[in-house]
């Protein structure tokens, strides 16, 4: 897709996430919004090599959403690509649905159960090592939250990956500066983040995580890289991106909008003056 089409899909994903959470009365909207462009770029920007009609294809690239609370955005993208019907999004977090509040591998297209933070990168490291031992060229891409980087298991995996030269392993950090209840630098400082990864033997890149032009540029050579090092991409993002009152506000990690807030959110996401018809723009 061209950049304007990718922006359109990101807007649609944000709309779906909002409506999914409102129907369920639960969900993590703001964490999903900070990484929407990252996942749209990966899946629909022709970065990941996947086959929606053959989700278990042996040579597919593996994507792990380690910050599993952002799964509503991934579900919307997978449905949009044809992994399962878009209508199934209406069952999100409802009794009997496969679409739970954190990523679950019983959902077609999802590689791992995540949400217990600090697990995604170790899982991805194991997948990358298996791929190297089997002489496969698939990528393993792990999207992590920045607060999640405070978990020691990530640094053990980082050491292991560098030691074994797992250059098909790509970590992307959703660097929005917030975690569940506060700003990361007030809870447990992460900076200098890039230098820490470099010290652990990784190649590092930094990118605007909401610019499709920048994301596609920085990820365009993932398959052809000559370096033996694993790669970490620090994507600078805004938590709650797309809804003004959610942006960069710690309280919106868990919250869903009340009636007044919902009207404003829909106006911003749909570009509407009449918010009673959420399927049409005015």
C-alpha positions as CSV (number, residue, x, y, z in Angstrom):
1,X,0.0,0.0,0.0
2,X,1.0,3.6,-0.6
3,X,1.5,5.9,2.4
4,X,-1.9,7.5,2.1
5,X,-3.6,4.1,2.0
6,X,-1.6,3.0,5.1
7,X,-2.7,6.2,7.0
8,X,-6.3,5.3,6.0
9,X,-5.9,1.8,7.4
10,X,-4.3,3.1,10.6
11,X,-7.3,5.4,11.0
12,X,-9.7,2.4,10.5
13,X,-7.8,0.3,13.0
14,X,-8.1,3.1,15.6
15,X,-11.8,3.2,15.0
16,X,-12.2,-0.5,15.4
17,X,-10.2,-0.5,18.6
18,X,-12.5,2.2,20.1
19,X,-15.7,0.4,19.1
20,X,-14.4,-3.0,20.3
21,X,-13.5,-1.6,23.7
22,X,-16.9,0.2,24.0
23,X,-18.8,-2.9,23.2
24,X,-16.8,-5.0,25.6
25,X,-16.7,-2.3,28.4
26,X,-13.0,-3.1,28.7
27,X,-9.8,-2.9,26.8
28,X,-6.5,-1.0,26.5
29,X,-7.1,1.7,23.9
30,X,-4.2,4.0,24.5
31,X,-1.5,1.3,24.4
32,X,-3.0,0.1,21.1
33,X,-2.9,3.6,19.6
34,X,0.8,4.2,20.2
35,X,1.8,1.2,18.1
36,X,-0.9,1.3,15.4
37,X,1.3,2.7,12.7
38,X,4.1,0.2,13.6
39,X,1.9,-2.8,13.1
40,X,0.1,-1.5,10.0
41,X,3.5,-0.8,8.4
42,X,4.7,-4.3,9.3
43,X,1.7,-6.2,8.1
44,X,0.3,-4.0,5.3
45,X,3.4,-2.1,4.3
46,X,4.9,-5.3,2.8
47,X,7.6,-5.7,5.5
48,X,6.4,-9.0,7.0
49,X,6.3,-12.0,4.7
50,X,3.0,-13.7,5.6
51,X,0.1,-15.5,3.9
52,X,-3.3,-14.9,5.5
53,X,-4.8,-17.9,3.8
54,X,-1.9,-20.1,5.0
55,X,-1.3,-18.8,8.5
56,X,0.8,-21.8,9.4
57,X,3.1,-21.4,6.4
58,X,6.5,-22.8,7.5
59,X,8.5,-19.9,5.9
60,X,6.4,-17.1,7.2
61,X,7.9,-14.3,9.3
62,X,7.0,-14.5,12.9
63,X,5.6,-11.5,14.7
64,X,5.2,-11.4,18.5
65,X,3.3,-8.6,20.2
66,X,5.0,-8.7,23.5
67,X,3.0,-5.8,24.8
68,X,-0.1,-8.1,24.6
69,X,-2.5,-5.5,26.0
70,X,-2.4,-3.8,22.6
71,X,-3.9,-6.8,20.9
72,X,-7.1,-5.1,19.8
73,X,-5.1,-3.3,17.1
74,X,-3.4,-6.5,16.0
75,X,-6.8,-8.3,15.8
76,X,-8.2,-5.5,13.7
77,X,-5.2,-5.7,11.3
78,X,-5.4,-9.5,11.1
79,X,-9.2,-9.3,10.3
80,X,-8.6,-6.6,7.7
81,X,-6.1,-8.8,6.0
82,X,-8.4,-11.8,5.9
83,X,-7.1,-14.0,8.7
84,X,-10.6,-14.2,10.1
85,X,-13.9,-12.3,9.4
86,X,-14.0,-8.6,10.4
87,X,-17.4,-9.3,12.0
88,X,-15.6,-11.4,14.6
89,X,-14.1,-8.2,16.1
90,X,-17.5,-7.6,17.6
91,X,-16.9,-10.5,20.0
92,X,-13.8,-8.9,21.5
93,X,-13.6,-9.7,25.2
94,X,-17.0,-11.3,25.2
95,X,-18.0,-14.6,26.7
96,X,-16.9,-17.4,24.4
97,X,-14.8,-15.3,22.1
98,X,-11.3,-16.2,21.0
99,X,-10.4,-12.5,21.0
100,X,-9.3,-11.9,24.6
101,X,-7.9,-8.8,26.2
102,X,-4.3,-9.9,25.7
103,X,-2.8,-11.7,22.7
104,X,-3.6,-15.4,22.6
105,X,-2.2,-17.9,20.1
106,X,-5.5,-19.6,19.6
107,X,-6.4,-16.6,17.4
108,X,-5.4,-17.3,13.8
109,X,-2.3,-15.3,12.9
110,X,-1.1,-14.8,16.5
111,X,2.1,-16.5,17.3
112,X,2.3,-16.4,21.1
113,X,0.3,-15.8,24.3
114,X,1.6,-12.5,25.7
115,X,0.8,-9.8,28.1
116,X,2.8,-11.1,31.1
117,X,5.4,-8.6,30.2
118,X,9.0,-9.6,29.6
119,X,8.2,-12.9,27.8
120,X,7.9,-11.9,24.1
121,X,11.5,-11.3,23.4
122,X,12.7,-14.5,25.1
123,X,10.1,-16.4,23.0
124,X,11.2,-14.6,19.9
125,X,14.9,-15.3,20.6
126,X,14.1,-19.0,20.8
127,X,12.3,-18.8,17.5
128,X,15.2,-17.0,15.9
129,X,17.7,-19.5,17.2
130,X,15.5,-22.4,15.8
131,X,15.4,-20.6,12.4
132,X,19.1,-20.2,12.3
133,X,19.7,-23.9,13.3
134,X,17.2,-25.0,10.6
135,X,18.9,-22.6,8.0
136,X,15.6,-20.7,7.5
137,X,15.5,-17.0,6.4
138,X,12.3,-16.0,8.1
139,X,12.4,-12.9,10.3
140,X,11.3,-12.9,13.9
141,X,9.9,-9.4,14.9
142,X,9.0,-8.6,18.5
143,X,7.2,-5.5,19.5
144,X,7.8,-4.5,23.1
145,X,6.5,-1.8,25.3
146,X,9.1,0.6,26.8
147,X,8.0,0.0,30.4
148,X,8.4,-3.7,29.6
149,X,12.1,-3.2,29.1
150,X,12.4,-2.9,32.9
151,X,11.9,-6.6,33.0
152,X,15.3,-8.4,33.5
153,X,14.2,-11.3,31.2
154,X,14.5,-9.0,28.2
155,X,18.2,-8.3,29.0
156,X,19.0,-12.0,29.3
157,X,17.4,-12.6,25.9
158,X,19.3,-9.6,24.5
159,X,22.6,-11.1,25.7
160,X,21.7,-14.5,24.3
161,X,20.7,-13.2,20.9
162,X,23.8,-11.1,20.5
163,X,26.1,-14.0,21.6
164,X,24.4,-16.3,19.0
165,X,24.4,-13.8,16.2
166,X,20.7,-13.9,15.7
167,X,20.6,-11.3,12.9
168,X,17.1,-12.3,11.8
169,X,15.7,-11.2,15.2
170,X,14.2,-7.6,15.2
171,X,13.0,-6.0,18.4
172,X,10.9,-2.9,18.1
173,X,10.4,-0.8,21.2
174,X,7.2,1.3,21.4
175,X,8.9,4.2,23.1
176,X,6.0,6.3,24.3
177,X,7.5,7.2,27.6
178,X,4.6,5.8,29.6
179,X,3.8,2.6,31.4
180,X,0.7,1.4,33.3
181,X,0.5,4.1,36.0
182,X,3.2,6.7,35.3
183,X,6.0,7.9,33.1
184,X,8.8,5.4,32.6
185,X,11.6,7.9,33.5
186,X,9.8,8.6,36.9
187,X,9.3,4.9,37.6
188,X,12.6,3.4,36.5
189,X,14.7,5.4,34.0
190,X,15.5,3.6,30.7
191,X,17.8,6.2,29.2
192,X,20.3,6.1,27.5
193,X,18.2,3.3,25.9
194,X,20.0,3.0,22.6
195,X,23.5,2.9,24.2
196,X,22.3,0.1,26.5
197,X,21.2,-2.0,23.6
198,X,24.5,-1.3,21.8
199,X,26.4,-2.3,24.9
200,X,24.5,-5.7,24.7
201,X,25.7,-6.2,21.2
202,X,22.7,-5.0,19.1
203,X,22.5,-2.7,16.1
204,X,20.2,0.2,17.0
205,X,18.1,2.5,15.0
206,X,15.7,5.2,16.1
207,X,12.5,6.3,14.1
208,X,9.4,8.3,14.3
209,X,6.9,5.6,15.1
210,X,3.9,7.4,13.6
211,X,5.5,8.2,10.2
212,X,4.9,5.6,7.6
213,X,7.6,7.1,5.4
214,X,10.1,6.8,8.2
215,X,9.0,3.4,9.4
216,X,9.1,1.8,5.9
217,X,12.5,3.4,5.3
218,X,14.1,2.1,8.5
219,X,12.5,-1.4,8.1
220,X,13.0,-1.7,4.3
221,X,16.3,-3.7,4.6
222,X,15.4,-6.1,7.4
223,X,15.7,-9.2,5.2
224,X,18.8,-8.1,3.4
225,X,20.9,-6.8,6.3
226,X,24.5,-8.0,6.3
227,X,25.2,-7.4,10.0
228,X,25.5,-10.5,12.2
229,X,23.9,-8.5,15.1
230,X,20.3,-8.6,16.1
231,X,18.5,-5.2,15.5
232,X,16.5,-3.0,17.8
233,X,14.4,-0.2,16.4
234,X,13.4,2.4,19.0
235,X,10.1,3.9,17.7
236,X,9.3,7.2,19.3
237,X,5.6,7.3,19.8
238,X,2.7,9.0,21.7
239,X,0.5,6.9,23.9
240,X,-3.1,7.4,23.0
241,X,-2.1,8.8,19.6
242,X,-5.2,9.9,17.6
243,X,-7.5,11.0,20.4
244,X,-6.3,14.3,21.9
245,X,-7.4,13.8,25.5
246,X,-5.8,10.3,25.6
247,X,-2.4,11.4,24.3
248,X,0.5,11.2,26.8
249,X,-1.9,10.8,29.7
250,X,-1.1,8.0,32.2
251,X,-4.8,7.5,33.2
252,X,-5.7,6.2,29.8
253,X,-3.7,2.9,30.0
254,X,-6.8,1.1,31.4
255,X,-9.7,3.5,31.0
256,X,-12.5,3.5,28.4
257,X,-14.3,6.7,27.5
258,X,-17.5,7.8,29.2
259,X,-20.4,9.1,27.0
260,X,-19.1,12.6,26.6
261,X,-15.5,11.4,25.9
262,X,-16.8,8.9,23.4
263,X,-18.5,11.6,21.4
264,X,-15.3,13.6,21.2
265,X,-13.2,10.5,20.4
266,X,-15.5,9.6,17.6
267,X,-15.5,13.1,16.2
268,X,-11.7,13.0,16.1
269,X,-11.3,9.5,14.7
270,X,-14.2,9.6,12.2
271,X,-13.9,13.3,11.3
272,X,-17.6,13.7,12.0
273,X,-20.0,16.3,13.2
274,X,-22.9,13.8,13.6
275,X,-21.6,11.1,16.0
276,X,-24.8,9.1,15.9
277,X,-23.7,7.5,12.6
278,X,-20.3,6.0,13.2
279,X,-20.1,4.3,9.9
280,X,-20.2,7.5,7.8
281,X,-18.2,10.7,7.7
282,X,-20.0,14.0,7.4
